[in-house]
Amino acid sequence: MNKRTRLIVSLLFVVLIILAVAITRFYVNAGNDPAVNGGNESIEKILDTNEGGYSIFSDSSGSCGISESGRILAAPEWESIEFAGDSICIASKKTGGTVRYGCIDFDGNVTVPLIYSGIEKQLAGGQVFYCAASIEDDSIVVYDSSFVPCFGKSWKSCHFSEDELLLSDERGRFTYNISENGLLFRSANLTGEIKERPYELNIYSRVLLSKLTPGMIEKMAEFTESYMAYAFDGDEAPFKEAGVDLRQFKKVFPNSEEIIQKRLKAIPEIHIYNVGSEDGTSAFDVFVSADAEILYTAENGKKESLTTCVKAYVRFRGNYETGLEAVSGSIEPQAPEYPQEETTSEDTTQVN
């Protein structure tokens, strides 16, 4: 097949596609055209009309649809319909005995899945938001005015005030300021446990928060918990699931053969720092200050214990677009500082 023949075949293929689309649109429009379906008999009552001339109507059974200039665009098959911005409506339908909410366009195509028990409009900071509560677990998804999710996760609760949004989940609370410029991450307050020892992670730095999302913070906290458990007792299971290189993650006092047992007692501090970039990619360190109790065999053969402070640094690389990966974990110091045995007067005499 020469070049000219291929060009002709390509043009014919494009024409066939255009004809197929045109024929499909004709039948769809014909099916919705009042002139074809017996006039305006399905439109019993106009419930609302927007600035663009689109109307929400109900039929004789009370079901709702969408029309334009008397022409039905979305069939009356919905429990309720409410205008919610440009070319989008909040709609509900009863399926399996449950009324489910989502969004449709003016042609009745579903644009937000019907998985919510309700969708509420919120006004704050001059912005419009929508909070959708899941039927399955009551978790809440926050959408912007165009029904694009504001966050990559759902929430246990959300509360809007005049210019503030407070979100919470099982890990903690996240606060945003709201203005005409959008959402500004103001603070993050998390709680967690490492080997049954509680800790609090609080972030207030605007510079740091501008580079983070709640999901990133929670991911770093969760991985750090797994790393600290590994550093103390060698549990590799979480690392195998994450697919990280264990050689880059150090344990607590790995070469101290005299140590019998290492136990985490408390976590006085935990922080996240922005450490610049690596190859143009943002990097962050999670710093953990931990109190450890060490049971060891002293030089005299007796079992002794001491409490010491270890400092852990967990390095992460990535951002909210590319995602995060844990690349290394280190512990300082590498060996405990044991107390020196007291020298008796007899020992001093022998030395002299």
Rosetta blueprint (number, residue, H / E / L):
1 M L
2 N L
3 K H
4 R H
5 T H
6 R H
7 L H
8 I H
9 V H
10 S H
11 L H
12 L H
13 F H
14 V H
15 V H
16 L H
17 I H
18 I H
19 L H
20 A H
21 V H
22 A H
23 I H
24 T H
25 R H
26 F H
27 Y H
28 V H
29 N H
30 A H
31 G H
32 N H
33 D L
34 P L
35 A L
36 V L
37 N L
38 G L
39 G L
40 N L
41 E L
42 S L
43 I L
44 E L
45 K E
46 I E
47 L E
48 D E
49 T E
50 N L
51 E L
52 G L
53 G L
54 Y E
55 S E
56 I E
57 F E
58 S E
59 D L
60 S L
61 S L
62 G L
63 S L
64 C E
65 G E
66 I E
67 S E
68 E E
69 S L
70 G L
71 R E
72 I E
73 L E
74 A E
75 A E
76 P E
77 E E
78 W E
79 E L
80 S E
81 I E
82 E E
83 F E
84 A L
85 G L
86 D L
87 S L
88 I L
89 C E
90 I E
91 A E
92 S E
93 K E
94 K E
95 T E
96 G L
97 G L
98 T E
99 V E
100 R E
101 Y E
102 G E
103 C E
104 I E
105 D L
106 F L
107 D L
108 G L
109 N L
110 V E
111 T E
112 V E
113 P E
114 L E
115 I E
116 Y E
117 S E
118 G E
119 I E
120 E E
121 K E
122 Q E
123 L E
124 A E
125 G L
126 G L
127 Q E
128 V E
129 F E
130 Y E
131 C E
132 A E
133 A E
134 S E
135 I L
136 E L
137 D L
138 D L
139 S L
140 I E
141 V E
142 V E
143 Y E
144 D L
145 S L
146 S L
147 F L
148 V L
149 P E
150 C L
151 F L
152 G L
153 K L
154 S L
155 W E
156 K L
157 S E
158 C E
159 H E
160 F E
161 S L
162 E L
163 D L
164 E E
165 L E
166 L E
167 L E
168 S E
169 D L
170 E L
171 R L
172 G E
173 R E
174 F E
175 T E
176 Y E
177 N E
178 I E
179 S E
180 E L
181 N L
182 G E
183 L E
184 L E
185 F E
186 R E
187 S E
188 A E
189 N E
190 L E
191 T E
192 G E
193 E E
194 I E
195 K L
196 E L
197 R E
198 P E
199 Y E
200 E E
201 L E
202 N E
203 I E
204 Y L
205 S L
206 R H
207 V H
208 L H
209 L H
210 S L
211 K L
212 L L
213 T L
214 P H
215 G H
216 M H
217 I H
218 E H
219 K H
220 M H
221 A H
222 E H
223 F H
224 T H
225 E H
226 S H
227 Y H
228 M H
229 A H
230 Y H
231 A H
232 F H
233 D H
234 G L
235 D L
236 E L
237 A H
238 P H
239 F H
240 K H
241 E H
242 A H
243 G L
244 V L
245 D L
246 L H
247 R H
248 Q H
249 F E
250 K L
251 K L
252 V L
253 F L
254 P L
255 N L
256 S L
257 E L
258 E L
259 I E
260 I E
261 Q E
262 K E
263 R E
264 L E
265 K E
266 A E
267 I E
268 P E
269 E E
270 I E
271 H E
272 I E
273 Y E
274 N E
275 V E
276 G E
277 S E
278 E E
279 D L
280 G L
281 T E
282 S E
283 A E
284 F E
285 D E
286 V E
287 F E
288 V E
289 S E
290 A E
291 D E
292 A E
293 E E
294 I E
295 L E
296 Y E
297 T E
298 A L
299 E L
300 N L
301 G L
302 K L
303 K E
304 E E
305 S E
306 L E
307 T E
308 T E
309 C E
310 V E
311 K E
312 A E
313 Y E
314 V E
315 R E
316 F E
317 R E
318 G E
319 N E
320 Y L
321 E L
322 T L
323 G E
324 L E
325 E E
326 A E
327 V E
328 S E
329 G E
330 S E
331 I E
332 E E
333 P L
334 Q L
335 A L
336 P L
337 E L
338 Y L
339 P L
340 Q L
341 E L
342 E L
343 T L
344 T L
345 S H
346 E H
347 D H
348 T H
349 T H
350 Q H
351 V H
352 N L
